[in-house]
Amino acid sequence: MNAKRKCMVGHDDDGLITSIVYAIIVIAVVCAIIIYGGALIGGFHSIKNYLLAFKHNVIDSNRKALPVA
């Protein structure tokens, strides 16, 4: 901006670099939320499936009494 068109809040530049930095930060935060959210959801489901398989294979399989010959 030139001297005749001074911004009311006191900034003398157009803020292009600041806008680019803010855009990069916002994109990085959104990507981090997507990545870590997916990792947490995937981790939860894998642990849940592991526990269900353990229950099916170990706990439920041992409930039937074995016939004695």
Secondary structure as a PSIPRED ss2 file (coil, helix, strand):
# PSIPRED VFORMAT (PSIPRED V4.0)

   1 M C   1.000  0.000  0.000
   2 N C   1.000  0.000  0.000
   3 A H   0.000  1.000  0.000
   4 K H   0.000  1.000  0.000
   5 R H   0.000  1.000  0.000
   6 K C   1.000  0.000  0.000
   7 C C   1.000  0.000  0.000
   8 M C   1.000  0.000  0.000
   9 V C   1.000  0.000  0.000
  10 G C   1.000  0.000  0.000
  11 H C   1.000  0.000  0.000
  12 D C   1.000  0.000  0.000
  13 D C   1.000  0.000  0.000
  14 D C   1.000  0.000  0.000
  15 G C   1.000  0.000  0.000
  16 L H   0.000  1.000  0.000
  17 I H   0.000  1.000  0.000
  18 T H   0.000  1.000  0.000
  19 S H   0.000  1.000  0.000
  20 I H   0.000  1.000  0.000
  21 V H   0.000  1.000  0.000
  22 Y H   0.000  1.000  0.000
  23 A H   0.000  1.000  0.000
  24 I H   0.000  1.000  0.000
  25 I H   0.000  1.000  0.000
  26 V H   0.000  1.000  0.000
  27 I H   0.000  1.000  0.000
  28 A H   0.000  1.000  0.000
  29 V H   0.000  1.000  0.000
  30 V H   0.000  1.000  0.000
  31 C H   0.000  1.000  0.000
  32 A H   0.000  1.000  0.000
  33 I H   0.000  1.000  0.000
  34 I H   0.000  1.000  0.000
  35 I H   0.000  1.000  0.000
  36 Y H   0.000  1.000  0.000
  37 G H   0.000  1.000  0.000
  38 G H   0.000  1.000  0.000
  39 A H   0.000  1.000  0.000
  40 L H   0.000  1.000  0.000
  41 I H   0.000  1.000  0.000
  42 G H   0.000  1.000  0.000
  43 G H   0.000  1.000  0.000
  44 F H   0.000  1.000  0.000
  45 H H   0.000  1.000  0.000
  46 S H   0.000  1.000  0.000
  47 I H   0.000  1.000  0.000
  48 K H   0.000  1.000  0.000
  49 N H   0.000  1.000  0.000
  50 Y H   0.000  1.000  0.000
  51 L H   0.000  1.000  0.000
  52 L H   0.000  1.000  0.000
  53 A H   0.000  1.000  0.000
  54 F H   0.000  1.000  0.000
  55 K H   0.000  1.000  0.000
  56 H H   0.000  1.000  0.000
  57 N H   0.000  1.000  0.000
  58 V H   0.000  1.000  0.000
  59 I H   0.000  1.000  0.000
  60 D C   1.000  0.000  0.000
  61 S C   1.000  0.000  0.000
  62 N C   1.000  0.000  0.000
  63 R C   1.000  0.000  0.000
  64 K C   1.000  0.000  0.000
  65 A C   1.000  0.000  0.000
  66 L C   1.000  0.000  0.000
  67 P C   1.000  0.000  0.000
  68 V C   1.000  0.000  0.000
  69 A C   1.000  0.000  0.000
